């Protein structure tokens, strides 16, 4: 394994521990809830826990629901956090149908739990980022950790 790959894996391991723990400004003004019903299925079509991408447009796909209220908040954000204090938010412009999720949980209300969107990451500095999903919803911030990391080359 190359030194570069080992460094990326070490950074990703540190980030995995801190993913979802980002004390951002909006979280301090809202009640934070945690959901265990979410998945970041793929990053640029890859399901791996660590995905390397080139700076530029990257596709994110998955699903997320609020496991406390059994609802699907309309807004979904993917948060990227580096090993320091930098974090970046990407917003899914709309939710999509995921009949497989609704069927798996036997919850018709989970139909719009999906997301599929592209984001331009060219303004982010190269390096490793931990990922988490957040859903602002009526004075609450529903946070859902995912075991995914991205390395931007």
C-alpha positions in Angstrom: 0.0 0.0 0.0 1.4 3.4 -0.9 2.2 6.1 1.7 -0.6 8.3 0.2 -3.2 5.6 0.6 -2.1 4.8 4.2 -2.3 8.5 5.1 -5.8 8.8 3.6 -6.9 5.7 5.5 -5.5 7.1 8.8 -7.2 10.4 8.2 -10.5 8.6 7.4 -10.3 6.6 10.6 -9.9 9.7 12.7 -12.7 11.4 10.8 -15.0 8.4 11.3 -14.7 8.9 15.0 -15.7 12.5 14.8 -18.4 12.4 12.1 -21.6 14.0 13.0 -20.1 15.8 16.0 -19.7 19.1 14.3 -20.8 21.9 16.6 -22.2 24.2 13.9 -24.0 27.5 14.5 -27.4 26.2 13.6 -27.1 23.2 16.0 -26.6 25.5 19.0 -30.0 27.1 18.4 -32.0 24.0 17.8 -32.8 20.7 19.5 -30.7 18.0 18.1 -32.1 14.5 17.6 -30.4 11.5 16.2 -31.7 9.0 13.7 -30.4 5.5 13.0 -32.4 5.1 9.8 -30.3 6.5 7.0 -27.8 5.4 4.4 -25.4 7.2 2.1 -25.6 4.4 -0.5 -23.1 5.7 -3.0 -20.6 8.5 -3.7 -20.0 8.8 -7.4 -21.6 5.4 -7.9 -19.2 3.7 -5.4 -20.6 2.0 -2.2 -17.2 1.8 -0.5 -16.7 3.2 3.0 -13.8 5.3 1.7 -14.2 6.9 -1.7 -11.5 8.9 -3.6 -12.8 11.5 -6.0 -11.2 14.2 -8.1 -12.1 17.8 -7.2 -15.2 18.7 -9.3 -18.8 17.4 -9.5 -19.6 14.4 -7.3 -22.8 12.5 -7.0 -24.4 11.5 -3.7 -27.2 8.9 -3.4 -29.0 7.4 -0.5 -32.0 7.8 1.9 -32.8 9.2 5.3 -35.7 9.4 7.7 -36.3 10.7 11.2 -36.4 7.5 13.3 -37.9 9.4 16.3 -41.0 10.9 14.5 -41.1 8.3 11.6 -41.2 11.1 9.1 -39.2 12.3 6.2 -38.0 15.9 6.6 -38.1 17.8 3.3 -34.6 19.2 3.7 -31.5 17.0 3.7 -27.9 18.0 3.9 -24.7 16.1 3.5 -22.0 17.5 5.9 -18.3 17.1 5.1 -15.9 17.6 8.0 -12.1 17.6 7.8 -9.8 16.6 10.6 -9.6 20.3 11.8 -12.5 22.6 12.3 -13.6 23.0 8.7 -17.1 21.7 7.7 -19.0 22.1 4.6 -22.7 21.5 3.9 -24.3 20.3 0.7 -28.0 20.5 0.3 -30.1 18.0 -1.7 -32.5 20.1 -3.8 -35.3 17.6 -3.4 -36.2 14.2 -2.1 -36.9 11.3 -4.4 -39.1 8.1 -4.1 -37.5 5.1 -2.5 -40.2 2.4 -2.6 -37.6 -0.1 -1.4 -37.1 1.8 1.9 -40.9 2.2 2.4 -41.4 -1.5 1.9 -38.5 -2.6 4.1 -39.8 -0.6 7.0 -43.5 -1.1 6.1 -44.0 2.7 6.3 -45.7 4.3 3.4 -44.6 7.7 4.7 -41.0 6.7 4.0 -41.6 6.8 0.2 -39.9 10.2 -0.3 -36.9 9.3 1.9 -34.4 9.2 -1.0 -31.9 11.6 -2.4 -29.8 11.8 -5.5 -27.9 15.0 -6.3 -24.6 16.3 -7.6 -22.4 18.8 -5.9 -19.4 20.7 -7.1 -16.5 20.1 -4.6 -13.9 21.9 -6.6 -13.7 24.7 -4.0 -12.8 22.3 -1.2 -9.2 21.8 -0.3 -7.8 18.3 -1.1 -7.9 15.9 1.8 -10.1 13.5 3.8 -13.6 14.4 5.0 -16.0 12.5 7.3 -19.6 12.5 6.1 -22.9 12.8 8.0 -26.5 13.4 7.1 -28.5 16.2 8.7 -32.2 17.1 8.3 -33.4 20.4 9.7 -37.0 20.1 10.6 -39.3 22.5 12.5 -36.8 23.7 15.1 -35.0 20.4 15.3 -31.8 19.2 13.6 -32.0 15.4 13.0 -28.5 14.1 12.6 -27.8 10.7 11.1 -24.2 9.4 11.1 -23.0 7.4 8.2 -19.8 5.3 8.0 -18.5 7.0 4.9 -15.5 9.1 4.2 -14.5 10.9 1.1 -10.9 11.8 0.0 -10.7 14.7 -2.5 -7.5 14.5 -4.6 
